[in-house]
Amino acid sequence: LGARPRIGKVTILFGTPSSAYERALRTHELHDRLHNYPLHVLRSSILDNVWTKPAYILSILLRELAKPEGERLQWLLWVDGDTIILNPYVPIEALIPPEDDPEWDDVQLLVSHDWNGLNNGVFPVRVSIWSVELFSAILSFRFYRPDQHLTFRDQSAMDFLLQDDHFSPNVIRAPQRWFNAYQGEVNETLAPFQVRRGDLLVHFAGVGDRDERMRYWLSRAEKHAPDWEVDFRHTSYPEETADFW
């Protein structure tokens, strides 16, 4: 109680979003209260199309860096609007580089991949000058590299830049389930990408009938069932993160 927040969340929800998106946003409320995460939500467009996303992230990074060092957030977690928190007892701190291990001090960003490559639907990024440089480069990419085809627009720009020698040494690829777990089509097959009981969240990237599928999982999340809202110690994360870091 009263502890300075270390991690903040960032998302966007504007226009006339469906009730499913508003309900998805509300699934973050308990998670944020339990772990003291401030949630930054943009409710209006800044730039054209999807470019508002990197612009808003950049604005939060700059706002935090303008504060005295002792008052800043240390990490931001971007979450797309089609992300549902399933287990609020999982702290984000458990999934990012250990604070007390200097071996990971140079890690600025964790990303996850799916069958299309980079998926930037959910990712933690450190509040740092490095991150300001990255998101400034993402925003300007389409103007300085106009001949480069961007299949997934800002996501593709980010993917190209993360392969650049300036940025690549500071990026780690995390297991997909940690930040971008997908629903199973039939049942729990324990595929590497598929959400499991006790997992933090489920993300609906690129799926058809998205609102309908989200409503199914929202009903599950809103029941707060004990077989899904598992105490962190009894999830798979402690062993997974110990092996990973």
C-alpha positions in Angstrom: 0.0 0.0 0.0 1.4 3.4 -1.0 4.3 1.8 -2.9 5.4 3.7 -6.0 4.2 2.0 -9.1 6.9 0.3 -11.1 4.9 -0.7 -14.1 2.1 1.0 -16.0 -0.3 -0.2 -18.7 -1.1 1.6 -21.9 -4.0 1.0 -24.3 -6.3 2.7 -26.8 -10.1 2.6 -27.0 -11.8 5.2 -29.1 -14.5 5.7 -31.7 -17.5 3.4 -31.1 -15.9 0.3 -29.7 -18.2 -2.7 -29.1 -19.3 -3.7 -25.6 -16.9 -6.6 -25.8 -14.0 -4.2 -25.9 -15.3 -2.2 -23.0 -15.8 -5.4 -21.0 -12.3 -6.5 -21.9 -10.9 -3.2 -20.5 -12.8 -3.8 -17.3 -11.1 -7.2 -16.8 -7.9 -5.2 -16.1 -9.4 -3.4 -13.1 -8.8 -6.1 -10.4 -5.3 -6.9 -11.9 -4.4 -3.2 -11.7 -5.7 -2.8 -8.1 -3.9 -5.9 -6.8 -0.6 -4.9 -8.3 -0.7 -1.1 -8.2 -0.6 -0.7 -12.0 -1.7 2.7 -13.4 -3.7 2.3 -16.6 -3.3 4.9 -19.4 -6.3 4.8 -21.8 -6.4 7.0 -24.9 -10.0 7.7 -25.9 -9.4 9.8 -29.1 -7.3 9.4 -32.2 -4.0 11.2 -32.5 -2.8 10.1 -36.0 -4.2 8.3 -39.0 -5.1 4.7 -38.7 -3.0 2.4 -36.5 -0.2 5.0 -36.1 -1.9 6.4 -33.1 -0.6 3.4 -31.2 3.1 4.1 -31.4 2.4 7.8 -31.0 0.6 7.3 -27.7 3.3 4.9 -26.4 5.9 7.5 -27.3 4.0 10.2 -25.5 3.8 8.2 -22.3 7.5 7.4 -22.5 8.4 11.1 -22.8 6.0 12.0 -20.0 7.7 9.5 -17.7 11.2 10.5 -18.6 10.4 14.1 -17.9 9.8 13.2 -14.2 12.6 12.9 -11.7 14.1 9.5 -11.9 12.8 8.4 -8.6 9.2 9.1 -9.6 9.2 7.4 -13.0 7.6 4.2 -14.0 10.2 1.7 -15.0 8.2 -0.3 -17.5 5.1 0.1 -19.7 3.0 -2.8 -20.8 1.1 -2.2 -24.0 -2.1 -4.1 -24.3 -4.3 -4.2 -27.4 -8.0 -3.6 -26.8 -8.9 -7.2 -27.7 -7.0 -8.6 -24.7 -8.8 -10.1 -21.7 -7.2 -10.7 -18.3 -8.0 -14.2 -17.1 -5.9 -14.4 -14.0 -5.4 -11.2 -12.1 -3.1 -12.8 -9.6 -0.2 -13.0 -12.1 2.1 -10.0 -11.6 3.8 -8.6 -14.7 7.0 -8.3 -12.6 7.3 -12.0 -12.8 7.6 -12.0 -16.5 10.0 -9.2 -17.1 13.8 -9.3 -16.4 14.6 -9.7 -12.7 15.3 -6.3 -11.2 18.1 -7.6 -8.9 20.1 -9.3 -11.7 22.4 -6.9 -13.6 22.8 -9.4 -16.4 19.5 -8.2 -17.8 19.9 -4.5 -17.4 20.4 -4.0 -21.1 17.1 -5.6 -22.0 14.7 -2.9 -23.1 11.9 -4.8 -24.8 10.3 -8.3 -24.7 8.4 -9.4 -27.8 6.6 -12.5 -28.8 6.0 -14.1 -32.2 3.3 -16.2 -33.8 3.0 -17.9 -37.2 3.1 -14.4 -38.9 6.3 -13.3 -37.1 6.3 -10.5 -34.6 3.0 -9.9 -32.8 3.0 -6.5 -31.0 -0.4 -6.9 -29.4 1.0 -7.1 -25.9 4.6 -6.3 -24.9 6.5 -4.8 -22.0 9.0 -2.0 -22.9 11.4 -0.3 -20.5 11.0 3.5 -19.9 14.3 4.6 -21.4 15.9 6.8 -24.1 16.3 3.5 -26.1 12.6 3.1 -26.2 12.0 6.7 -27.2 14.4 6.2 -30.1 12.6 3.0 -31.1 9.1 4.5 -31.1 10.3 7.6 -32.8 11.8 5.4 -35.5 8.5 3.4 -35.9 6.5 6.6 -36.3 8.8 8.0 -38.9 9.4 4.7 -40.8 6.8 5.1 -43.5 8.1 8.5 -44.4 11.8 7.7 -44.5 11.3 4.2 -46.0 8.3 4.8 -48.3 9.3 2.0 -50.7 9.2 -0.6 -47.9 5.9 -2.6 -48.0 4.4 -2.8 -44.5 2.1 -5.7 -44.5 1.0 -5.1 -40.9 1.7 -1.4 -40.9 3.1 -0.2 -37.5 3.8 -3.8 -36.5 5.8 -4.5 -39.7 7.7 -1.2 -39.2 8.5 -2.3 -35.6 9.6 -5.8 -36.9 12.0 -4.3 -39.4 13.6 -1.9 -36.9 14.0 -4.7 -34.3 16.3 -6.4 -36.8 18.5 -3.3 -37.0 21.9 -3.5 -35.3 21.0 -0.5 -33.2 18.0 -2.1 -31.6 18.4 -5.9 -31.8 20.9 -6.4 -29.0 18.4 -5.1 -26.4 15.4 -7.2 -27.4 14.5 -10.6 -26.0 11.9 -13.0 -27.5 9.7 -14.3 -24.8 7.4 -17.4 -24.9 4.2 -16.4 -26.8 1.9 -17.5 -24.0 3.3 -15.0 -21.6 2.0 -12.0 -23.5 0.0 -13.2 -26.5 -1.7 -16.4 -25.6 -4.4 -17.4 -28.1 -7.6 -19.3 -27.6 -7.7 -23.0 -28.4 -10.0 -24.0 -31.3 -11.4 -27.1 -29.6 -10.0 -27.8 -26.2 -6.8 -27.4 -24.1 -4.1 -29.0 -26.2 -1.3 -27.3 -24.3 0.1 -26.0 -27.6 2.9 -23.5 -27.1 0.7 -20.6 -28.2 -2.5 -21.7 -26.5 -3.9 -20.2 -23.2 -4.0 -22.5 -20.3 -5.8 -22.4 -16.9 -4.0 -20.0 -14.7 -2.5 -17.9 -17.5 -2.5 -14.2 -17.3 -4.5 -13.3 -20.5 -5.9 -14.2 -23.9 -5.5 -12.1 -27.0 -7.7 -12.3 -30.1 -5.2 -11.2 -32.8 -6.5 -11.6 -36.4 -9.5 -13.9 -35.5 -12.8 -13.9 -37.3 -16.0 -13.3 -35.3 -13.9 -11.5 -32.8 -16.7 -10.0 -30.8 -18.5 -13.3 -30.4 -15.3 -15.1 -29.4 -14.4 -12.3 -27.0 -17.8 -12.6 -25.4 -17.3 -16.3 -24.8 -14.0 -15.6 -23.0 -15.4 -12.6 -21.2 -18.1 -14.7 -19.7 -15.4 -17.0 -18.4 -13.3 -14.2 -17.0 -16.2 -12.4 -15.3 -17.1 -15.6 -13.4 -13.7 -15.4 -11.5 -13.6 -19.2 -11.4 -11.0 -20.6 -9.1 -9.7 -23.1 -11.7 -8.7 -20.1 -13.9 -7.9 -17.5 -11.3 -5.1 -19.6 -9.7 -2.8 -18.3 -7.0 0.5 -17.3 -8.8 2.5 -19.8 -6.8 0.4 -22.6 -8.2 0.6 -21.6 -11.9 3.3 -22.7 -14.3 5.0 -19.3 -14.3 7.4 -19.7 -11.3 9.1 -22.7 -13.0 8.9 -21.2 -16.5 10.4 -17.9 -15.5 13.1 -19.4 -13.4 14.2 -21.5 -16.4 13.9 -18.6 -18.7 15.8 -16.0 -16.7 
